């Protein structure tokens, strides 16, 4: 079972990019004083030109942002350490804002306790997102680790009502920055398949917004790209895993993205579809 992160598990991640939130973050982090003072400058001068490097290598959001600001000469005379500090404050604020929605928690807990389910959180993201997602899940006593990592995952003491750690299955984080390819690239899923080392997969379910829920300023959410990304991803999953495939597009209409009730209803409906998939392999079948 494959979950997307930004825009699906984390509804707050794309909300951070809204102009009013972004302007506040740019000002409070110090980036505005360094010449990155508007959403247009942020997307057009910083994120857009560095997205490929930032999302397909281990360089990280903080470092790629600081390097870009220095290269553009936006803050002449300002020490590199100050630029790095402002970039770090901005990214920390973004990641702290990008938590997994608590409404997903019961489903994720149940999946961690389901011995027949292998759960992957697959994301096109910066390197820092991997540990952020793992930390989010650990705070709920849900074991998680980077896909392909053999070390025993960290698991804090907590809720005594949860089964012991050894009875839970970790959720695997597959981040494009760790893998080196985006989710719309066949090589991403080939790598994930090798990292999971699972030989018998009965069926695959992917829950993803494919970029649909991103803010208007983010080119990742352009509709043509979303449609192409959905088709390409589904085709690669079908081809590589060689089993039945179900897709749940997690799309929120523009008028619903600000409404907590609408988002909650969409999550609840998706959870019902996941339950139907676990019971019958069919996300469209009506619950009995």
C-alpha positions as CSV (number, residue, x, y, z in Angstrom):
1,X,0.0,0.0,0.0
2,X,1.5,3.3,-1.1
3,X,0.7,6.7,0.4
4,X,1.7,10.0,-1.0
5,X,2.9,12.5,1.7
6,X,2.5,16.2,0.7
7,X,-1.1,16.9,-0.3
8,X,-2.4,13.5,0.9
9,X,-1.1,12.4,4.3
10,X,0.0,16.0,5.0
11,X,-2.7,18.5,4.1
12,X,-0.8,21.3,5.8
13,X,2.3,21.0,3.6
14,X,0.6,22.6,0.5
15,X,-1.2,25.1,2.7
16,X,2.1,26.4,3.9
17,X,2.7,27.7,0.4
18,X,-0.3,30.0,0.3
19,X,0.7,33.6,-0.1
20,X,-0.2,34.8,3.4
21,X,1.6,31.9,5.0
22,X,4.6,32.1,2.7
23,X,5.0,35.9,3.2
24,X,5.0,35.4,7.0
25,X,7.5,32.6,6.8
26,X,9.8,34.6,4.5
27,X,9.7,37.6,6.9
28,X,10.1,35.7,10.2
29,X,12.9,33.5,8.9
30,X,14.9,36.5,7.6
31,X,14.8,35.5,4.0
32,X,12.8,38.6,3.1
33,X,15.6,40.8,4.3
34,X,18.0,38.8,2.1
35,X,16.0,39.6,-1.1
36,X,13.4,36.7,-1.1
37,X,10.5,38.8,-0.1
38,X,7.6,37.7,-2.4
39,X,6.0,34.4,-3.4
40,X,7.0,35.2,-7.0
41,X,10.6,35.5,-6.0
42,X,10.5,32.4,-3.9
43,X,9.0,30.2,-6.6
44,X,10.6,31.7,-9.6
45,X,14.1,32.4,-8.3
46,X,14.6,29.9,-5.6
47,X,12.4,26.8,-5.7
48,X,11.8,26.4,-9.5
49,X,15.5,26.5,-10.6
50,X,16.7,24.2,-7.7
51,X,13.9,21.7,-7.5
52,X,15.6,19.0,-9.6
53,X,18.8,19.1,-7.5
54,X,17.0,19.5,-4.2
55,X,14.5,16.6,-4.8
56,X,16.8,14.0,-6.4
57,X,20.0,14.3,-4.3
58,X,20.9,14.4,-0.6
59,X,21.9,18.1,-0.7
60,X,18.8,19.1,1.3
61,X,16.4,22.0,1.1
62,X,18.4,24.2,3.5
63,X,21.7,23.9,1.6
64,X,20.3,24.2,-1.9
65,X,18.3,27.4,-0.9
66,X,21.3,29.0,0.7
67,X,23.5,28.2,-2.2
68,X,21.0,29.7,-4.6
69,X,20.6,32.9,-2.7
70,X,24.4,33.3,-2.6
71,X,24.7,32.5,-6.3
72,X,22.1,35.1,-7.3
73,X,23.8,37.7,-5.2
74,X,20.6,38.7,-3.6
75,X,22.3,39.6,-0.3
76,X,25.6,41.3,-1.1
77,X,27.9,41.7,1.9
78,X,25.8,39.3,4.0
79,X,27.9,36.4,5.4
80,X,27.2,32.9,4.2
81,X,26.5,31.8,7.7
82,X,23.6,34.3,8.0
83,X,22.1,33.2,4.7
84,X,22.4,29.6,5.9
85,X,20.8,30.4,9.2
86,X,17.8,32.1,7.5
87,X,17.4,29.3,5.1
88,X,17.5,26.8,8.0
89,X,14.8,28.7,10.0
90,X,12.6,28.8,6.9
91,X,12.9,25.1,6.2
92,X,12.4,24.1,9.9
93,X,9.2,26.2,10.0
94,X,8.0,24.5,6.8
95,X,8.7,21.0,8.0
96,X,7.2,21.7,11.4
97,X,4.0,22.9,9.6
98,X,3.9,19.8,7.4
99,X,2.7,17.2,9.8
100,X,0.6,14.2,8.9
101,X,-3.0,14.9,9.5
102,X,-4.2,13.2,12.8
103,X,-7.3,11.9,11.0
104,X,-5.0,9.4,9.2
105,X,-3.6,8.1,12.5
106,X,-6.0,5.2,13.2
107,X,-5.6,3.9,9.7
108,X,-1.8,4.0,9.9
109,X,-1.8,2.4,13.3
110,X,-4.0,-0.4,12.0
111,X,-1.8,-0.9,8.9
112,X,1.3,-1.1,11.1
113,X,-0.4,-3.9,13.0
114,X,-1.5,-5.8,9.9
115,X,1.0,-8.5,9.1
116,X,-0.3,-8.8,5.6
117,X,0.2,-5.2,4.6
118,X,3.4,-3.5,3.5
119,X,3.1,0.3,3.7
120,X,5.2,2.7,1.8
121,X,5.1,6.5,2.1
122,X,6.4,7.6,-1.3
123,X,7.2,11.3,-1.8
124,X,9.0,13.6,-4.2
125,X,10.7,15.8,-1.6
126,X,13.8,17.3,-0.1
127,X,16.2,15.1,1.9
128,X,15.1,16.6,5.3
129,X,11.6,15.2,4.8
130,X,12.6,11.6,5.4
131,X,13.5,12.1,9.1
132,X,10.5,14.5,9.5
133,X,8.1,11.8,8.4
134,X,9.8,9.2,10.5
135,X,9.7,11.5,13.6
136,X,6.0,12.3,13.0
137,X,5.1,8.5,12.9
138,X,7.3,7.7,16.0
139,X,5.5,10.4,17.9
140,X,2.4,8.3,17.4
141,X,4.3,5.1,18.4
142,X,4.2,3.9,14.8
143,X,7.5,2.3,13.7
144,X,9.0,3.7,10.5
145,X,12.3,3.7,8.7
146,X,13.8,4.7,5.4
147,X,13.2,2.2,2.7
148,X,16.3,0.0,2.3
149,X,17.6,0.8,5.8
150,X,18.4,-2.3,7.8
151,X,19.0,-0.7,11.2
152,X,16.4,-1.2,13.9
153,X,14.2,1.9,13.8
154,X,14.0,4.2,16.8
155,X,10.8,3.7,18.7
156,X,10.0,5.8,21.8
157,X,8.2,4.4,24.8
158,X,4.6,5.5,24.9
159,X,1.0,4.2,24.6
160,X,0.8,1.0,26.6
161,X,-2.3,0.0,24.8
162,X,-0.4,-0.4,21.5
163,X,1.1,-3.9,20.8
164,X,4.8,-4.3,21.6
165,X,7.2,-3.0,19.0
166,X,8.1,-6.5,17.7
167,X,4.5,-7.1,16.7
168,X,4.3,-4.0,14.5
169,X,5.5,-3.6,11.0
170,X,7.4,-0.5,10.1
171,X,6.2,1.9,7.5
172,X,8.8,2.5,4.9
173,X,9.7,6.0,3.7
174,X,10.7,6.3,0.0
175,X,11.9,9.8,-0.8
176,X,13.0,10.9,-4.2
177,X,16.0,12.7,-2.5
178,X,17.2,9.4,-1.1
179,X,16.4,7.3,-4.2
180,X,17.7,9.7,-6.8
181,X,14.6,9.7,-9.0
182,X,11.0,11.1,-9.0
183,X,7.9,8.9,-8.5
184,X,7.0,9.5,-12.2
185,X,10.3,7.7,-13.1
186,X,10.3,4.0,-13.5
187,X,13.6,3.8,-11.7
188,X,12.1,5.1,-8.5
189,X,9.7,2.1,-8.3
190,X,12.4,-0.4,-9.4
191,X,14.5,0.9,-6.5
192,X,11.6,0.6,-4.1
193,X,10.9,-2.9,-5.2
194,X,14.5,-3.9,-4.6
195,X,14.7,-2.2,-1.2
196,X,11.5,-3.9,0.1
197,X,12.7,-7.3,-1.1
198,X,9.1,-8.7,-1.1
199,X,8.6,-11.6,-3.5
200,X,4.9,-12.2,-3.1
201,X,2.7,-9.2,-3.6
202,X,-1.0,-9.9,-4.1
203,X,-2.1,-6.4,-5.0
204,X,-1.0,-2.8,-4.9
205,X,-3.0,0.3,-3.8
206,X,-1.8,3.8,-4.2
207,X,-3.4,6.8,-2.5
208,X,-2.0,10.0,-4.1
209,X,-2.9,13.5,-5.1
210,X,-0.2,13.4,-7.8
211,X,0.4,17.1,-7.1
212,X,-3.3,18.2,-7.5
213,X,-3.6,19.7,-4.1
214,X,-0.4,21.9,-4.3
215,X,-0.8,25.6,-4.1
216,X,-1.3,27.5,-7.3
217,X,2.2,29.1,-7.1
218,X,3.9,25.7,-7.2
219,X,4.4,24.4,-10.7
220,X,4.4,20.9,-9.4
221,X,0.6,21.2,-9.3
222,X,0.0,22.2,-12.9
223,X,-3.0,20.1,-14.1
224,X,-1.2,18.8,-17.2
225,X,1.7,17.6,-15.0
226,X,-0.8,16.0,-12.5
227,X,-2.5,14.0,-15.2
228,X,0.7,12.8,-16.8
229,X,2.2,12.0,-13.4
230,X,-0.9,9.9,-12.5
231,X,-0.8,7.9,-15.7
232,X,2.9,7.3,-15.7
233,X,3.0,6.3,-12.1
234,X,0.2,3.8,-12.5
235,X,1.8,2.3,-15.6
236,X,5.1,1.9,-13.9
237,X,3.6,0.2,-10.8
238,X,1.6,-2.2,-12.9
239,X,4.6,-3.1,-15.0
240,X,7.1,-3.5,-12.2
241,X,5.0,-5.2,-9.5
242,X,3.1,-7.4,-12.1
243,X,-0.1,-7.6,-10.0
244,X,-3.5,-6.0,-9.7
245,X,-3.4,-2.2,-9.1
246,X,-5.9,0.1,-7.6
247,X,-5.6,3.9,-7.5
248,X,-7.4,6.3,-5.2
249,X,-6.8,9.9,-6.4
250,X,-6.9,12.1,-3.3
251,X,-8.1,15.3,-5.0
252,X,-9.5,18.2,-3.0
253,X,-11.4,20.8,-5.0
254,X,-10.0,24.3,-4.7
255,X,-13.0,25.4,-2.6
256,X,-12.5,22.4,-0.2
257,X,-8.9,23.0,0.7
258,X,-9.6,25.6,3.3
259,X,-12.5,23.7,4.8
260,X,-11.5,21.3,7.6
261,X,-14.9,19.5,7.3
262,X,-14.5,18.8,3.6
263,X,-10.9,17.5,4.1
264,X,-12.1,15.3,7.0
265,X,-14.9,13.9,4.8
266,X,-12.4,13.1,2.0
267,X,-10.1,11.3,4.4
268,X,-13.0,9.3,5.9
269,X,-14.1,8.3,2.4
270,X,-10.6,7.3,1.5
271,X,-10.2,5.2,4.7
272,X,-13.5,3.4,3.8
273,X,-12.0,2.7,0.3
274,X,-8.8,1.3,1.9
275,X,-10.9,-0.9,4.2
276,X,-12.7,-2.3,1.2
277,X,-9.4,-2.9,-0.6
278,X,-8.0,-4.8,2.4
279,X,-11.2,-6.9,2.6
280,X,-11.8,-7.6,-1.1
281,X,-9.1,-5.9,-3.2
282,X,-11.8,-3.6,-4.7
283,X,-11.9,0.1,-3.7
284,X,-15.2,0.7,-5.6
285,X,-17.2,-2.1,-4.0
286,X,-19.9,-1.0,-1.6
287,X,-19.3,-1.9,2.0
288,X,-21.7,-4.6,3.1
